[in-house]
Amino acid sequence: MTAAVTPKGERRRGALVDAAADLLLEGGLDAVRHRAVAARAELPLASTTYYFESLDDLVAAAVETCGNRELDLMRSRLVEVTQRNRGVTATVEVLVDMLIGVFESEDGTRELLVSRCERFVTFARHPELRETQLRLRAQLEDLIIEALRRSGREIDQINLRQLVCVVDGAAVGALSAADANPMAFARDMLVQVIDVLAPMAAR
């Protein structure tokens, strides 16, 4: 929007998006409301409608910001992945650490992972977020492909989608079970299928 063209406008819009993203992480979609976002950003309530045409636009920006934060975390793990042929256990460890491990804090809290899983349902309930979901998913898939390439493996698009579903499904299943460990559950699931979905690359 033209309202955010100036440096001040860009800063204010950015502050609103960051505030909305923080609220989304803390309380889910229901927490992202004009008044709450403005209060968190310490800006006038009218600023939310000045810089965004609707609440849906603000939510979409918040979802994309959360997704980009997560992708940055994953990229930080990918940087540490060296180029070498990896067996089943080592490959699974790389993928699970990158796709789930980044969301667990040192004290064991899982708010980021819970928020990510909640957004799976959000995308299903809100088709207007589909384009945002597709952009984020495409970047996630690129990271997975690169991690597998550095592990001496290859994967096609159909198997790539299945691999993502295995990890995402394991995370959701573990979080819904009492005292479950999402990373351990995902490892157990992925170990069984990694050689089928992402075999060693032909020399």
N, C-alpha and C positions, 0 to 999 in steps of 0.2 A: 504493500500500500504506500501511497505517496507520503503519508503521515510519518513514516519511519525513514525517510530519505536523509534527513539531517543527522549529523553525529549524535546529537542529543536524542533524536527520535530512535535511532538505532540502539542506543544504550538503554533507553526506556523499554523498547520492545524486547530487547534481549533479557532485561531484568524480569519482565513479565513471563517470558518463556521459561527461564530458569526457575522462577517461582512455581509455575504451573507443573514443571517437570518434577520438582522436589515434592510437591503435593501429591502428584500421581504415584510416585514411589512410596510415599508414606501411607496414603489412604486409598489408593485406587482411583478409578475414574470419577466416583462420586465426590471425591475431595476437591476436584478441579471445578471451582465456581468463581464467577467474576469477583465477588467480594473477598473470598479467601485468597485469590491470586493477587489482587491489589494490595491486600494487607501484608502478605508475605513479601511482596516486592517493595513495600513502603511507598506506594504510588497512589494517586487518587483513583477512586473506583471508576470514574469515567474513562481513565486511560485504557482500560481493558476493551472497551468498545471503540475507542479512538484508533487503536492500533490493530484491532482484529474485527473482521466483519461479523463474526458470530462466535459463540462458545465452541462450536465444532472446530472452527479454524484454530482457536487457541489450544484445544485438546490435541488436534493433529500436530501442531508445533511441539507440544509437550511430549507427545509419543515419539516423535522423530528425535527430539533431544535426548530422551531416555535411551532410545535405541542407539544413537551415536555414541553416547557415553559408554554403553556396553560394548560396542564394537571397538572403541579405543582400548578398553580393558583387554579384550581378546587379542588385539594387535600387539599389545605389550607382551603377552605370553608367546605369540607367534614369533616375535623377534628372537626369543631364546631358543627356538627350535632349529637345530643345526641340520645340515643336509647329510643324511646317512640312511641306509636301509634299516628299517625297524621291523621287528617281529610283532606278533599279535599284541602282547602285553604292553610293549613300549609304545606302539601306535595308539592303542586305546588310552593309555595314560596321557599322551599328548592331547588327544581330542577332548577327553573328559575334563582335563584341567583347564583347557581353553574355553570350553562351552559351559561348564558348570562351576569349576573351581574358582573362577574369577569372581563369582557372585557370593562366595562364602567368606565372611570376615574372619580375622584371626581368633576372635572370641567365640566363633561358631554360629553367630547369628546369620540368618538367611533372608533378610528383608529384600535384598536386591533380587534374589532368585524367585522369591514369592511374587514380587512385583512383575517380573518377567513372565512368569507362568500365568498370572492374572490377565496380562495383556493378550495372551492367546485367545481367551474368551472374549475380551474386549473387541478384538478384530472380527470375531465371528458375529458379534451383536451389532457392530457398527461398520457396515459396508463402506461408508464414506472414508474410512481409514485404510481401505484396501491398497491404494496407491502407495501410501506411506509404508505399509507392511511389505509390499513387494520390493520397494527400494532397499529397505533394511535387510530383508531376506536375501536379496541378491548379493549384498556386500558380505553377509554372513557366509553364504555359500562359497564366495571367492576365498575367504579365509580358510575354510575347511579344505578346499581344493589345494591351496598352497601348503597347508600343514601336511596333507597327504603326499603331495609332490616331494616335500622335503624328507618324507619318511620312505621314499622309494615306491610309492603306491599311486594308483590311478583309479578314477571313478567316473562313471557317466552320470548324466542328469537324473535319470530315474533312480539309480542307486543312491545318488547324493540326497535326493528328497527322502528316501527311506532311512538313510543314516540320521538325518536331522530329526525325523519322526521318532526313531528309536531313542535318541538322547532326550528330546523334549518329553516324550511319553514317560521315560524313566524318571525324569525330574518331577513331573506332575504326580506320578504314582507314588514316588517316595515321599513327597511332601504331604500327601494325603494319608500316609500310614504313620502310626505312632512310632516314634523313636527310629525312624528309617534314616539311612544315610544316602542322600541323592547321588553323591559321587560313586559310592560303592555299588549302588543299584545300577547306575548307568554303566559302570565298568563291566559288571556281570552280564548285562544285556548285550553290550557292544562286542565283548570278547567272542560271543557265539556267532556273530555275523560279519565281523570286520573283513575276514578273508574273502567272503562272498561278495560283499558290497564294494570293497576297495582292495582288490588283489595287488600283489607286487607288480610293478610296471615291467613290461617286456623289455628286454635289453636289445 
